[in-house]
Amino acid sequence: MLPHAHRKHTYAHDPRPTTRRTSASSSAAGGLWDSRGSCYLRHVSRETTARILHERGAIRPLPALRLLPPPPPPPRRPGVIRHPDEIMAGNKKVLADLLDILGAGEIKYALVGGLVAGLYGRERATVDVDLLVPRRALDHLAREIVRCRYTVERSEDMLRASRRGVAVADLVVREASPVLRAASAKTIPATLLGLPVQVVRRGAFVALKFNAALSPTRQSHDRFQDVADIASVVARGFSVRDERLATTIAAGIYPGAGKELAGLIDDMRHGWPIRI
């Protein structure tokens, strides 16, 4: 790895010629994603700038969370693709089981991840349930999840529940980082999959996705999804208050991260290039 003084700057000029487009497709909401995972609009009103997220992580190393490695993809029968309704029905059963356990133990939690992405942004099928939970409850949760006939894997900062060898839920310790702790404190009630839940607020969700996208250990396709989730949330009524909360929480990632997130949001709103 190059010394700090010789590394590329976080920002790199995009050489594509630019002109203004006034159609709705040129808005941040209509961003185009190419096969490499880059989100861009060909026509904007000035020479554009690309934000290179992985270089942020290289320049400012992030504290490593003690998480489990990513699970293998669920097995698939050749020629068979599960319908999204089937996937979400499975998520509903898992979420209902976890809510029963959390409620019985009077354990505060915050729902995050793909289910919340569908609430604030573009709906999409997600293969698991993601929760932030207190460290003191980890032992109790592990016992009760096993009692509900799931198998449990555990690391210092998370539990993973699986059924029939397929990972169905990740429960991450909220005290594992300042960002997780701050986001878990900002929740609102909502209804997802017909169930009453506590979800992180819109701004907190964007901060969590930004934090995940910067992680040097996160798989590339997951980081692409993180950026896509941020863009879909920003395109749907992301207010000044939401942005203030997002940048305040993101400031706990490393010095200057809040300003970088504000710049990323601005790029998305204007349809300027976003790359990983």
C-alpha positions as CSV (number, residue, x, y, z in Angstrom):
1,M,0.0,0.0,0.0
2,L,1.3,3.5,-0.9
3,P,2.2,5.9,1.9
4,H,-0.5,8.6,2.6
5,A,1.4,11.3,0.7
6,H,1.5,9.2,-2.5
7,R,-2.0,7.8,-2.5
8,K,-4.6,9.1,-4.9
9,H,-6.9,11.7,-3.6
10,T,-10.5,10.7,-2.7
11,Y,-11.8,12.6,-5.7
12,A,-11.0,11.9,-9.3
13,H,-12.1,13.8,-12.4
14,D,-14.4,12.1,-14.8
15,P,-13.3,12.9,-18.4
16,R,-16.7,12.4,-20.0
17,P,-18.0,15.4,-21.9
18,T,-21.0,17.0,-20.2
19,T,-24.1,18.8,-21.3
20,R,-27.4,19.6,-19.5
21,R,-30.3,17.3,-19.8
22,T,-33.7,18.4,-18.5
23,S,-35.7,15.2,-18.6
24,A,-36.8,13.4,-15.4
25,S,-34.3,10.7,-16.1
26,S,-31.4,13.0,-15.4
27,S,-32.5,13.4,-11.7
28,A,-30.7,11.6,-8.9
29,A,-33.7,9.4,-8.7
30,G,-33.1,8.2,-12.2
31,G,-29.4,7.3,-11.8
32,L,-28.0,4.8,-14.3
33,W,-26.1,1.8,-13.0
34,D,-23.6,0.2,-15.4
35,S,-22.3,-3.4,-15.4
36,R,-19.3,-2.3,-13.3
37,G,-21.5,-1.0,-10.5
38,S,-21.0,2.7,-11.4
39,C,-23.9,5.0,-11.0
40,Y,-23.8,8.0,-13.3
41,L,-25.7,10.2,-15.6
42,R,-24.1,11.1,-18.9
43,H,-25.5,14.6,-19.1
44,V,-24.9,17.0,-16.3
45,S,-24.3,20.7,-16.1
46,R,-20.6,20.8,-15.3
47,E,-17.4,18.7,-15.4
48,T,-18.2,15.9,-13.0
49,T,-16.3,14.4,-10.1
50,A,-16.3,10.8,-9.1
51,R,-16.1,9.8,-5.4
52,I,-14.0,6.7,-4.9
53,L,-15.4,5.0,-1.8
54,H,-12.8,2.2,-1.5
55,E,-10.0,4.8,-1.4
56,R,-11.6,6.5,1.6
57,G,-11.4,3.2,3.4
58,A,-7.7,2.8,2.4
59,I,-6.8,6.3,3.5
60,R,-8.6,6.2,6.8
61,P,-8.6,2.6,8.2
62,L,-11.9,1.8,9.9
63,P,-12.1,-0.1,13.2
64,A,-12.6,-3.7,12.5
65,L,-15.8,-5.2,13.9
66,R,-15.5,-8.7,15.2
67,L,-18.2,-10.2,12.9
68,L,-18.7,-13.5,11.4
69,P,-17.6,-14.0,7.8
70,P,-20.2,-13.6,5.1
71,P,-22.5,-16.7,4.8
72,P,-22.4,-18.8,1.6
73,P,-25.3,-18.0,-0.8
74,P,-28.4,-20.2,-0.3
75,P,-28.4,-23.3,-2.4
76,R,-30.4,-23.2,-5.6
77,R,-31.9,-26.0,-7.7
78,P,-30.8,-25.7,-11.3
79,G,-33.2,-23.7,-13.4
80,V,-35.3,-22.7,-10.3
81,I,-35.5,-19.1,-9.1
82,R,-37.4,-18.3,-5.9
83,H,-40.2,-15.8,-6.2
84,P,-39.6,-12.6,-4.1
85,D,-42.9,-13.3,-2.3
86,E,-41.6,-16.6,-1.2
87,I,-38.4,-15.0,0.1
88,M,-40.2,-12.3,2.0
89,A,-42.6,-14.9,3.5
90,G,-39.6,-16.6,5.0
91,N,-38.3,-13.3,6.3
92,K,-41.7,-12.6,7.9
93,K,-41.5,-15.9,9.8
94,V,-38.0,-15.2,11.0
95,L,-38.8,-11.6,12.0
96,A,-41.9,-12.8,13.9
97,D,-39.9,-15.3,15.8
98,L,-37.2,-12.7,16.7
99,L,-39.8,-10.2,17.8
100,D,-41.4,-12.7,20.1
101,I,-38.0,-13.4,21.7
102,L,-37.1,-9.7,22.0
103,G,-40.5,-8.8,23.4
104,A,-40.5,-11.6,26.0
105,G,-37.1,-10.5,27.2
106,E,-38.0,-6.8,27.0
107,I,-34.9,-6.2,24.9
108,K,-34.6,-3.0,22.9
109,Y,-33.5,-3.4,19.3
110,A,-33.4,-1.6,16.0
111,L,-34.2,-3.2,12.6
112,V,-31.8,-2.3,9.9
113,G,-30.7,-3.8,6.5
114,G,-32.6,-4.7,3.4
115,L,-36.1,-4.7,5.0
116,V,-35.6,-1.1,6.0
117,A,-34.1,-0.2,2.6
118,G,-37.5,-1.2,1.1
119,L,-39.3,1.0,3.6
120,Y,-37.3,4.2,2.9
121,G,-36.2,3.6,-0.7
122,R,-36.8,1.1,-3.4
123,E,-38.5,-2.1,-2.5
124,R,-36.3,-5.2,-3.0
125,A,-36.3,-8.8,-1.8
126,T,-33.7,-9.4,0.9
127,V,-32.5,-12.8,2.1
128,D,-32.2,-12.2,5.8
129,V,-33.2,-10.0,8.8
130,D,-30.7,-7.6,10.3
131,L,-31.0,-6.2,13.8
132,L,-28.9,-4.1,16.2
133,V,-29.1,-5.5,19.8
134,P,-27.5,-4.8,23.2
135,R,-24.4,-6.8,24.1
136,R,-25.8,-7.7,27.5
137,A,-28.7,-9.6,25.7
138,L,-26.5,-11.8,23.5
139,D,-26.4,-14.9,25.7
140,H,-30.1,-14.8,26.3
141,L,-30.8,-14.3,22.6
142,A,-28.6,-17.2,21.6
143,R,-30.4,-19.5,24.0
144,E,-33.8,-18.5,22.9
145,I,-33.0,-18.6,19.2
146,V,-31.8,-22.1,19.5
147,R,-35.0,-23.0,21.4
148,C,-36.9,-21.8,18.4
149,R,-35.1,-24.5,16.3
150,Y,-32.6,-22.3,14.6
151,T,-28.9,-22.9,14.7
152,V,-26.6,-20.2,16.0
153,E,-23.1,-19.0,15.1
154,R,-21.5,-16.4,17.3
155,S,-18.6,-14.0,17.3
156,E,-17.7,-11.3,19.7
157,D,-19.9,-8.7,18.1
158,M,-22.8,-10.7,16.5
159,L,-25.1,-13.7,16.3
160,R,-26.2,-15.4,13.1
161,A,-29.3,-17.5,13.0
162,S,-29.6,-20.2,10.4
163,R,-32.3,-22.7,9.4
164,R,-31.5,-25.8,7.3
165,G,-28.0,-24.5,6.7
166,V,-29.2,-21.1,5.3
167,A,-28.4,-17.9,7.2
168,V,-31.7,-16.1,7.9
169,A,-30.8,-13.4,10.5
170,D,-27.8,-11.3,11.7
171,L,-28.0,-9.7,15.1
172,V,-25.1,-7.2,15.6
173,V,-24.0,-5.7,18.9
174,R,-24.9,-2.1,18.9
175,E,-22.0,-1.2,21.1
176,A,-19.5,-2.6,18.6
177,S,-18.9,0.9,17.1
178,P,-19.9,4.5,17.8
179,V,-21.9,4.5,14.5
180,L,-24.0,1.5,15.4
181,R,-24.6,2.8,18.9
182,A,-25.7,6.2,17.6
183,A,-27.9,4.8,14.9
184,S,-29.6,2.3,17.3
185,A,-30.6,5.2,19.5
186,K,-32.6,6.8,16.7
187,T,-35.6,4.6,16.0
188,I,-39.3,5.0,15.1
189,P,-42.2,2.6,15.0
190,A,-43.2,1.1,11.6
191,T,-45.0,-1.8,10.1
192,L,-43.1,-4.2,7.9
193,L,-44.4,-7.5,6.5
194,G,-47.5,-6.8,8.5
195,L,-45.5,-6.7,11.8
196,P,-45.0,-3.8,14.2
197,V,-41.3,-3.1,14.5
198,Q,-38.8,-0.5,15.6
199,V,-36.7,0.7,12.7
200,V,-33.8,3.1,12.5
201,R,-34.7,6.6,11.3
202,R,-34.1,7.4,7.6
203,G,-31.0,9.5,8.3
204,A,-29.5,6.8,10.6
205,F,-30.1,4.2,7.9
206,V,-28.2,6.2,5.4
207,A,-25.3,6.6,7.8
208,L,-25.2,2.9,8.4
209,K,-25.2,2.2,4.7
210,F,-22.4,4.7,4.2
211,N,-20.4,3.0,7.0
212,A,-20.9,-0.4,5.4
213,A,-19.9,0.8,2.0
214,L,-16.6,2.1,3.4
215,S,-15.7,-1.2,5.0
216,P,-12.6,-2.7,3.5
217,T,-13.7,-6.2,4.5
218,R,-17.2,-6.0,2.9
219,Q,-17.8,-7.9,-0.4
220,S,-17.9,-5.7,-3.5
221,H,-21.4,-6.7,-4.5
222,D,-22.7,-5.8,-1.0
223,R,-21.0,-2.4,-1.2
224,F,-22.6,-1.7,-4.6
225,Q,-25.9,-2.5,-3.0
226,D,-25.2,-0.2,0.0
227,V,-24.6,2.7,-2.4
228,A,-27.7,1.8,-4.4
229,D,-29.7,1.8,-1.2
230,I,-28.4,5.3,-0.3
231,A,-29.3,6.6,-3.7
232,S,-32.9,5.2,-3.6
233,V,-33.4,6.7,-0.1
234,V,-32.1,10.1,-1.2
235,A,-34.4,10.1,-4.2
236,R,-37.5,9.7,-1.9
237,G,-38.0,12.7,0.3
238,F,-34.7,12.8,2.1
239,S,-35.1,16.0,4.1
240,V,-32.6,18.5,5.5
241,R,-33.3,17.0,8.9
242,D,-32.6,13.5,7.6
243,E,-29.3,14.6,6.1
244,R,-28.3,16.4,9.3
245,L,-28.9,13.2,11.3
246,A,-27.1,11.1,8.7
247,T,-24.0,13.3,8.7
248,T,-23.9,13.6,12.4
249,I,-23.9,9.9,12.9
250,A,-21.4,9.4,10.0
251,A,-19.0,11.8,11.7
252,G,-18.3,9.0,14.2
253,I,-16.7,6.8,11.5
254,Y,-13.6,8.9,11.3
255,P,-12.8,12.6,11.2
256,G,-14.3,14.2,8.1
257,A,-16.7,11.3,7.3
258,G,-19.8,13.4,7.9
259,K,-18.7,16.0,5.3
260,E,-17.8,13.2,2.9
261,L,-21.3,11.7,3.3
262,A,-22.8,15.2,2.7
263,G,-20.8,15.4,-0.5
264,L,-22.0,12.0,-1.6
265,I,-25.6,12.9,-1.0
266,D,-25.1,16.1,-3.0
267,D,-23.6,14.2,-5.9
268,M,-26.6,11.8,-5.9
269,R,-29.1,14.7,-5.9
270,H,-27.4,16.3,-8.9
271,G,-26.8,13.1,-10.8
272,W,-23.0,13.3,-10.7
273,P,-20.9,10.2,-11.0
274,I,-20.8,7.7,-8.1
275,R,-18.2,5.0,-8.3
276,I,-16.8,2.2,-6.1
